[in-house]
Amino acid sequence: MLKNTKRVLLTAMVSAIGWSGAANATYVKVEVSSLFADGGLAITPVWMGFHDGSFDSFDAGSAASAELQALAENGDTSGISASFTASHADGVQGTLAAFGGMAPVFEPGESATSDVFEVDAASSGYFSFLSMLIPTNDGFIGNDDAMAYSLFDMMGEFQDLDILVLGSSVWDSGTELNRGFGSPFLVGADGEARQDENGVVGFHTGLDVLPGGLAIIGGSTPTGYTIDEMAADFTQQGFEVARIQIREVPDPAIIGVFALSAFGVAALRRKRGQTL
């Protein structure tokens, strides 16, 4: 009986390893970290998509789509997610939220790590991301080049990604005037309605608001901290906004089988009182 049980456990381990290799998949986790210091801006839940290099979420110099507008003005990822599903059925996507503080928002200095994503070089070898910065009217971060971040090299081997998002690459969707009013995460911002800009996507010029607007610098957030100029002004040279790291992790199926095998071996030892 003991030998048969050992044989079953070994067979399960070998089968899982063989299945994993045949699937030719890579398993990854994504970690997002806010690099704002205390008093800086917050980051809304980060949408992440793995695709074949053809998902173009926006283009600098062109009008924002309705899906991008919803994300850039309200942090709403549902439209982008639906668009990705419709155009990239073989792609993989998710939205990563913060767990502490004012969840799901990433407050300054917060980090979070995703669940496991299963990707491959053919259908999901490129990475895109989008997230709103708050409080702003329509400021966001993301990559306008669908092929900017490749997870695999020319030989098809996975390579870790470490993306440092600088303030010089913060975007303005061009859909809402930068008046402060209408900005999420800013006390008093509901005092006046948002106003359309009817512009195009371009690099953000900073947190100064138009005349008659509600100041963001020095403003209060719902969590009680004040927006500090030095901590929030991403137009400063070399300013670091966020870091996104993508790392390979073991196949969850193999981990499960080895855990099951270890449990089975331990149980047999306890039952039979002998060393295998």
N, C-alpha and C positions, 0 to 999 in steps of 0.2 A: 504493500500500500504506500509506504514511504517513497519507494523508488518511482512508482507511478505518479505520485503527486509532484515530485521533483521534475519528472519528465514533462508533465503538463505545464508547469510554470516556465520551464526553459523553452518549450515550444511557443508559448504565448509571447515571451520576450523576443524570440527570433522572428516570429510572424510580424510583430509590431515594427521591429526595425526594418524588415523587408518592405512592409507596406509604406512606411515613411519614406524610404529611399525611392520607391517607385512613384510616389506622388510628386516628387521633385518640387516640393514646396519649401518655403523658408518662413520661419515664425519669428515675429518681431514684436517688440513693445516700444511705445513712444513715451518719452518723458518731456513734459512742458514745464518750463520754469520762468516765472516773472523775474526780471532783473531790475525792476524799479525798486528804488530804496523807499523807506518809510516816507509817506507824504506824496508818493508818485501816483501815476494812473493805475487803474485796474484793467484786467484783460478778461473779456467774456469767454465762455467755453469755446474751445478751439476745434473747428471742423478740420478733419484730416481725410484726404482721399488718396488711395493708391491706384494708379491707372497705367495705361499703355503709352503715356506721353502725349495724349491728344486732348486732355480735358483742360480747356481754357476758361478759367472762371472770370477773367476780366482782361481788358487791354488798356494800357495807359494811353490817354488822348482820345478815348472813345467814351460814349455815354455808358453809365453803369446799367446793368440789367436790373430788373425788378428784384431778382434773387440777391444780387450783390447789395442793392440798396437796403433791403430788409436786414441784411447782416451788418452793413456799415452804420446804419442809423439805430438799430435796436438789438444787435447781437443775435438776431434770429437766423439759425442755421437751417431751418426746415426747407426753405426754397432751394438753397444750394444742394442740400441732400437729395431732394426730389429730382433736381436737374441731373445730378450725377447718376442716380439710379436709372433714369430714363435713357441716358446717352452712353453709359458704361456698365452694362449688365454684368460684365465679368470683373469689374473693379471691386475694390474693398474700401469701405469708408467707416468713419465713426466720429463722434464728438466727445472731446475730453473736457470734463469739468473739474473744478477744484472741489476738494472735500471739506476743507475747514473754513473758518472765518465766515464770510458772507457767501457761502456756496450758493450757486455754482461758479461765481466769479472768482478769478485769481486776483487776490489783493497783492500789493507789493511784497515780493519775496516768496510767494507761495509756489509750490510745485505739485505736480500730480503725474502719475504713471498710468498708462492705458492698460486694458486687457490685451491679450495676445491677438495679433492680426496674422492671418495666413496669406502670404504674397508669393508671386513668382515673377520671373524676369519678363515673360511675354505679356501678361495681361495686367500686371500690377507692379511694374518695376520702377515707376516714377511717383514722386510724392508731391502733393499740393496741400496747402493749409490756408485758413482764413480765420480771423478773429477781430473783433472790434476793440478799440481802446476807449475806456470810459473814465471820466466824463469828457467826451467830445461830441460834436454834432454828427459827424460821419467819418471819423478817422478809423483806419483799420490796418492790419498787417496781413500779408499774403504774398504769393509769388504769381506774377503775371506771365511768366515763362513756364509753360507746362512741362518743359523738359529740363528745368533748372536743377532739379534734385533727383539724381538717378541712384537707385538702391543697388544696382549691379554693374560690374565692370564689363569690359568688352568680351571677356571670357564667360560671362554669365555668373560670376562669383559675387556673392553678397558683399557689400562694403558698408560699414557703419556710416551713419550721417550725423553730423554735428552742425546744426544751423544756428548761427548767431544773427539775430534780427537787430539791426541798428536803427537808430532814430532817423537816419537819412533815407531809410526805405519804408517809412510809414506813409500810408496812402490816404488821400482824401477822395471819397467817391464822387464829389461834385454834385451831390443830390440835395444837400441841405446847407443853407447859409450858416456860417460859423458865428452864431450869435450867443452861444451858451444856452439860451432858452431851447428846450426840447432835448437837451443832453441827458441821457440816462446817468444815474449815480451822482447827481448834483442837486443838492438841496435848493429849492426855489425854481428849478428849471421848468416846472409846469406852470409858471406864472404867465407865460405867453406861449402861443402856438409856434411850432416849427415853421420855417419858411423855405420854400423850394429855391434851389440855386439854379437848376437847369444847366449845369456845367458838365465837365467831363472828368474822368478819373485822372488824378495827377498826384505828385508828391505833396505831402502836407506841409503847410508853411508854419505851423506852430499853434500855440494855445491862445494867442491874442484874439479877442472877439471883436466883431464889428461895432461901430458906435451905437450906443443905446442897448447893447447886449448885456448879458449876465456874465460877469467875470468867472472864468474857470480857475485861474490862479488865485489862491486865497479863498476859494469856495469850499463849502463843507460837503462831505459825503454822508450817505445814510448811516454809515458805520461810525461816524463821529470824528474822523480825522480830516484835517485841512489839507487841501492841495498845495504843496510847496513848490515854488518855482524851480529851485535847483534840482529837486527830486523828480519833477514831472516834465520839464522842458526838454523834450526829445530832440530839439533842433541843435542842441549843444554838440560840438564836434566829438565823434567817437562814442556818443551816448548809446548804451546797450539797453534794449527793450526786453528781449526775451531770448531764451535758448530752447531749441527743440532737438532732442537727441533720439536717434532710432538705433536700437541695438538688437542683434539676433539673440533669440532665446531657444532653449531646447524644445523639441517637439513635445507638446503636452501629452500626446498618446503614449510616447515612450516613458515619460515621467510616471504616468499612471500605471503602466505595466510594471515598471521596476518597483514602484511603491507597493503594488499588489503582490509582487513576487516576494519582496522583503517581508511584507506582512504574513504571507503564507509560510515562509521559511521560519519566521519567529514563532508562529503558531505551532508549527510542527515540532520545533525544539521544545516548546513548553509542554506539548502533549506527550512527546516520546522521551523527553529528558535526555537527548543525545545530540552530539554535534554532527552537522551534515558536512 
